[in-house]
């Protein structure tokens, strides 16, 4: 795998070159690919946490970009098609591989490609499942299901059963009825990155800022999957870290997200959280986040949080005389 430069931004559906993580791909067999990506040491939105771990949502965005890139570059999906995600997941098995060091992380996805309900040329149905490694160290698995459709079919799917008329003023007013939570309360650094709000009645809301340079990298007609996932992650972070018995270091271990419907930009999205029964691993906190717009469920997100057990501190390193050269690094 090469990690020298990002691929064309058009091939991963990003407007900003800085937001492209994919660097290379290699077809191993008809349904298997190796995809290379580079994760930045820091990022405006997907920044390392207080423990120095890369943001786990980089996994989802990297898999999304990998699927789109493979679809266009290897699998014959035209550039003009619209991509609609239906479900995604990840599970991190080795958090220590996510530790940010002195150089960007080199990530390799071992991707299995599947065609699902595929009816080209107007509709391509596809799924990727990937084993993820960082610097050769296997640390996670992740996947995504998508259909790519031409413009005519997209309009039919997008607006089926909708009048297309302007929303009533009561619904529009609801967009401004929630107070945005401070960034620190949702695990973010900048105020503009908090997408979680709460109304006076205690209802959680997903806040949509169409001018956010990362979450809305390019114009669209609905709330992207990554925006809804970010809202669910922030609500989970807020609730887990507010628990009286929460340990100091809690990390997101696993996510499974289903998106049964589009979420419109001009109506409130309500978020609710339910604590799930514990499993055999009693130290894992399991939450189910539901996103509802009008009376329609637009997403459900099951997530698992767990305490991070730090590795033992290395012993003191002794340097013997003569082992360090006299030259200076340049």
C-alpha positions as CSV (number, residue, x, y, z in Angstrom):
1,X,0.0,0.0,0.0
2,X,1.1,3.5,-0.8
3,X,0.4,6.4,1.6
4,X,1.9,9.2,-0.5
5,X,-1.0,11.3,-1.6
6,X,-4.8,11.3,-1.4
7,X,-6.9,10.0,-4.3
8,X,-9.1,12.4,-6.3
9,X,-11.6,14.0,-4.0
10,X,-14.3,13.4,-6.7
11,X,-13.9,9.7,-6.3
12,X,-14.8,9.8,-2.6
13,X,-17.5,12.5,-2.8
14,X,-15.6,15.2,-0.9
15,X,-15.3,18.8,-1.8
16,X,-12.2,19.5,0.2
17,X,-8.9,17.8,-0.5
18,X,-8.0,18.0,3.2
19,X,-10.9,15.7,4.0
20,X,-9.8,12.8,1.7
21,X,-8.2,10.0,3.7
22,X,-7.9,7.3,1.0
23,X,-4.5,7.1,-0.6
24,X,-4.4,3.8,-2.6
25,X,-6.2,0.6,-3.5
26,X,-5.3,-2.8,-4.9
27,X,-7.6,-5.4,-6.3
28,X,-6.6,-8.8,-4.9
29,X,-9.5,-10.9,-6.4
30,X,-12.9,-10.3,-7.9
31,X,-14.4,-9.5,-4.5
32,X,-11.4,-8.5,-2.4
33,X,-9.5,-5.3,-2.2
34,X,-6.8,-3.7,-0.1
35,X,-7.4,0.0,0.5
36,X,-4.8,2.3,2.1
37,X,-5.7,5.4,4.1
38,X,-3.8,8.0,6.2
39,X,-5.3,9.4,9.4
40,X,-4.2,12.8,10.5
41,X,-2.5,13.3,13.8
42,X,-5.1,16.0,14.5
43,X,-8.4,17.0,12.8
44,X,-10.8,19.9,13.4
45,X,-13.7,17.5,14.1
46,X,-12.3,14.0,14.4
47,X,-9.5,14.9,16.8
48,X,-7.8,12.6,19.3
49,X,-9.5,12.2,22.7
50,X,-8.0,13.1,26.0
51,X,-6.2,9.7,26.1
52,X,-4.5,10.3,22.8
53,X,-6.6,7.9,20.8
54,X,-7.7,8.6,17.2
55,X,-11.4,9.3,16.9
56,X,-13.3,6.0,16.2
57,X,-15.6,7.8,13.8
58,X,-12.6,8.1,11.4
59,X,-13.3,4.4,10.9
60,X,-16.8,5.0,9.5
61,X,-15.7,7.9,7.3
62,X,-12.7,5.9,6.0
63,X,-15.0,2.9,5.1
64,X,-17.5,5.3,3.5
65,X,-14.7,6.8,1.3
66,X,-13.3,3.3,0.5
67,X,-16.7,2.0,-0.7
68,X,-17.3,5.1,-2.9
69,X,-13.8,4.9,-4.3
70,X,-14.0,1.2,-5.1
71,X,-17.4,1.7,-6.6
72,X,-16.2,4.3,-9.1
73,X,-12.7,3.1,-9.8
74,X,-13.2,-0.7,-9.9
75,X,-16.9,-1.6,-10.0
76,X,-18.3,0.5,-12.8
77,X,-20.6,2.8,-10.8
78,X,-20.9,6.1,-12.8
79,X,-19.7,9.3,-11.1
80,X,-23.1,10.9,-11.4
81,X,-25.0,8.4,-9.3
82,X,-26.3,9.3,-5.8
83,X,-25.1,7.1,-2.9
84,X,-27.6,6.3,-0.1
85,X,-26.4,4.4,3.0
86,X,-28.7,2.0,4.8
87,X,-26.5,0.6,7.6
88,X,-23.0,0.7,9.0
89,X,-21.0,-0.8,11.8
90,X,-17.6,-1.0,13.4
91,X,-16.0,-2.9,16.3
92,X,-12.6,-2.0,17.7
93,X,-10.6,-4.9,19.1
94,X,-7.4,-3.2,19.9
95,X,-7.6,0.5,21.0
96,X,-3.9,0.8,21.6
97,X,-3.3,0.7,17.8
98,X,-5.3,3.9,17.6
99,X,-2.8,5.8,19.8
100,X,-1.6,9.0,17.9
101,X,2.2,9.2,17.7
102,X,4.7,11.4,16.0
103,X,3.5,10.6,12.5
104,X,0.1,10.1,10.8
105,X,-1.4,6.6,11.2
106,X,-1.2,4.4,8.1
107,X,-4.4,2.4,7.9
108,X,-5.1,-0.6,5.7
109,X,-8.6,-2.0,5.0
110,X,-8.8,-5.6,3.8
111,X,-12.2,-5.3,2.0
112,X,-14.7,-7.9,1.0
113,X,-17.1,-6.5,-1.7
114,X,-20.6,-7.9,-2.1
115,X,-23.3,-6.9,-4.6
116,X,-26.7,-6.7,-2.8
117,X,-30.0,-6.2,-4.7
118,X,-28.0,-5.0,-7.6
119,X,-29.9,-3.8,-10.7
120,X,-27.5,-1.9,-12.9
121,X,-27.3,0.5,-14.6
122,X,-29.9,2.6,-12.7
123,X,-29.4,1.0,-9.3
124,X,-26.2,-0.6,-7.8
125,X,-26.6,-2.3,-4.5
126,X,-23.3,-2.9,-2.6
127,X,-21.8,-3.8,0.7
128,X,-18.2,-3.8,2.1
129,X,-16.9,-5.6,5.1
130,X,-13.4,-4.7,6.1
131,X,-10.7,-6.0,8.5
132,X,-8.8,-2.9,9.7
133,X,-5.1,-2.7,10.6
134,X,-2.9,0.2,11.6
135,X,0.8,-0.2,10.7
136,X,0.2,-3.9,10.1
137,X,-1.6,-4.4,13.5
138,X,-5.1,-5.8,13.1
139,X,-7.3,-3.7,15.4
140,X,-10.9,-3.4,14.1
141,X,-13.6,-4.5,11.7
142,X,-16.1,-2.3,10.0
143,X,-18.7,-2.3,7.2
144,X,-21.2,-0.3,5.2
145,X,-24.2,-1.0,2.9
146,X,-25.1,1.4,0.2
147,X,-27.2,1.7,-2.9
148,X,-26.1,4.0,-5.7
149,X,-28.9,5.3,-8.0
150,X,-29.2,7.6,-11.0
151,X,-30.8,11.0,-10.6
152,X,-34.2,10.0,-11.8
153,X,-34.5,7.0,-9.4
154,X,-33.0,9.1,-6.6
155,X,-35.7,11.7,-6.9
156,X,-38.3,9.0,-6.8
157,X,-36.8,7.5,-3.6
158,X,-36.1,10.8,-2.0
159,X,-39.5,12.5,-2.5
160,X,-41.9,9.5,-2.7
161,X,-45.0,10.3,-0.6
162,X,-43.9,13.9,0.0
163,X,-45.7,17.0,-1.3
164,X,-42.5,19.0,-1.6
165,X,-44.4,22.0,-0.1
166,X,-42.8,24.2,2.5
167,X,-42.9,23.0,6.1
168,X,-45.3,24.8,8.4
169,X,-43.9,27.5,10.7
170,X,-44.4,25.5,13.9
171,X,-42.0,22.8,12.6
172,X,-39.4,25.5,11.5
173,X,-39.6,27.2,14.9
174,X,-38.8,23.8,16.5
175,X,-35.4,24.0,14.9
176,X,-34.4,26.9,17.2
177,X,-36.1,25.6,20.4
178,X,-33.1,23.6,21.6
179,X,-30.0,25.0,23.4
180,X,-26.7,23.7,22.2
181,X,-24.6,21.8,24.7
182,X,-21.1,23.0,25.5
183,X,-18.5,21.3,23.4
184,X,-16.7,19.8,26.5
185,X,-20.0,18.1,27.5
186,X,-20.1,16.1,24.2
187,X,-16.4,15.3,23.8
188,X,-15.6,18.0,21.3
189,X,-13.1,20.9,21.4
190,X,-14.9,23.7,19.5
191,X,-18.4,25.1,20.1
192,X,-19.3,24.8,16.5
193,X,-18.7,21.0,16.6
194,X,-21.5,20.4,19.2
195,X,-24.5,19.0,17.3
196,X,-26.5,18.1,20.4
197,X,-29.2,20.3,21.9
198,X,-31.8,20.1,24.6
199,X,-35.2,21.8,24.8
200,X,-36.8,23.3,27.9
201,X,-38.9,20.1,28.2
202,X,-35.7,17.9,28.3
203,X,-35.9,16.6,24.8
204,X,-32.7,15.9,23.0
205,X,-32.3,17.3,19.5
206,X,-29.8,16.9,16.6
207,X,-28.7,20.4,15.6
208,X,-28.0,21.0,11.9
209,X,-25.4,23.6,10.8
210,X,-25.3,23.6,7.0
211,X,-22.2,25.8,7.2
212,X,-20.1,23.3,9.1
213,X,-17.1,22.6,6.8
214,X,-16.7,19.0,7.7
215,X,-20.2,17.6,8.4
216,X,-21.6,19.4,5.4
217,X,-18.5,19.3,3.1
218,X,-20.8,19.8,0.1
219,X,-24.5,20.8,-0.4
220,X,-27.2,18.2,-0.1
221,X,-30.9,17.8,0.3
222,X,-31.0,15.7,3.5
223,X,-29.0,15.1,6.7
224,X,-26.0,12.8,5.9
225,X,-25.5,9.5,7.8
226,X,-22.3,10.9,9.3
227,X,-24.1,13.9,10.8
228,X,-26.7,11.7,12.5
229,X,-24.0,9.3,13.7
230,X,-22.1,12.3,15.2
231,X,-25.2,13.4,17.1
232,X,-25.7,9.9,18.5
233,X,-22.1,9.6,19.5
234,X,-22.2,13.0,21.3
235,X,-25.4,12.0,23.2
236,X,-23.8,8.7,24.1
237,X,-20.6,10.4,25.3
238,X,-22.6,12.9,27.3
239,X,-24.7,10.2,29.1
240,X,-21.9,7.7,29.7
241,X,-19.5,10.3,31.1
242,X,-22.2,11.7,33.4
243,X,-22.8,8.4,35.1
244,X,-21.7,8.5,38.7
245,X,-19.9,5.2,38.4
246,X,-18.2,6.0,35.1
247,X,-14.4,5.5,35.1
248,X,-12.1,8.4,34.1
249,X,-11.3,6.9,30.7
250,X,-14.3,5.6,28.7
251,X,-13.9,4.8,25.0
252,X,-16.4,3.9,22.2
253,X,-15.8,0.2,21.3
254,X,-18.6,-0.6,18.9
255,X,-21.4,0.9,16.8
256,X,-24.1,-0.5,14.7
257,X,-26.3,2.0,12.8
258,X,-29.4,1.4,10.7
259,X,-31.0,4.2,8.6
260,X,-34.5,3.2,7.4
261,X,-35.5,6.7,6.1
262,X,-34.1,10.1,4.9
263,X,-33.9,12.9,7.4
264,X,-34.9,16.3,6.0
265,X,-32.9,19.4,6.7
266,X,-35.8,21.7,7.7
267,X,-37.5,19.8,10.5
268,X,-36.4,18.8,14.0
269,X,-34.7,15.5,14.7
270,X,-35.4,14.2,18.2
271,X,-32.9,11.9,19.9
272,X,-33.7,9.4,22.6
273,X,-31.4,7.1,24.5
274,X,-32.1,3.8,26.2
275,X,-29.7,1.9,28.5
276,X,-29.5,-1.7,27.3
277,X,-29.2,-4.7,29.7
278,X,-25.6,-5.6,30.6
279,X,-24.0,-8.6,28.9
280,X,-21.5,-11.0,30.4
281,X,-18.9,-8.2,30.2
282,X,-20.3,-6.1,33.0
283,X,-17.9,-3.2,32.4
284,X,-19.4,-2.5,29.0
285,X,-22.1,0.2,28.8
286,X,-24.6,-0.5,26.0
287,X,-26.9,2.3,24.7
288,X,-29.5,2.4,22.0
289,X,-30.0,5.9,20.4
290,X,-33.1,6.5,18.3
291,X,-33.4,9.5,15.9
292,X,-37.0,10.4,15.0
293,X,-38.3,13.1,12.6
294,X,-42.0,13.8,12.6
295,X,-43.2,10.3,13.5
296,X,-40.6,8.4,11.4
297,X,-37.5,6.7,12.8
298,X,-34.7,7.9,10.6
299,X,-31.9,6.1,12.4
300,X,-31.1,3.7,15.3
301,X,-27.6,3.4,16.7
302,X,-26.5,0.7,19.1
303,X,-23.2,1.5,20.8
304,X,-20.9,0.0,23.4
305,X,-18.6,2.0,25.6
306,X,-16.0,0.5,27.9
307,X,-13.2,1.6,30.2
308,X,-9.8,1.8,28.6
309,X,-7.2,-0.2,30.5
310,X,-3.9,1.5,30.0
311,X,-0.9,-0.8,29.1
312,X,1.8,-1.0,31.8
313,X,4.3,1.8,31.8
314,X,7.5,0.8,30.1
315,X,10.6,0.4,32.3
316,X,13.3,3.1,32.3
317,X,15.4,2.9,29.2
318,X,19.2,3.1,29.9
319,X,21.5,4.4,27.1
320,X,25.0,3.0,27.1
321,X,27.9,5.2,26.0
322,X,28.7,4.8,22.4
323,X,25.3,3.7,21.2
324,X,24.2,7.1,20.0
325,X,26.0,8.5,16.9
326,X,27.4,11.9,16.8
327,X,25.5,13.1,13.7
328,X,22.4,15.3,13.9
329,X,19.0,14.3,12.5
330,X,18.0,16.5,9.6
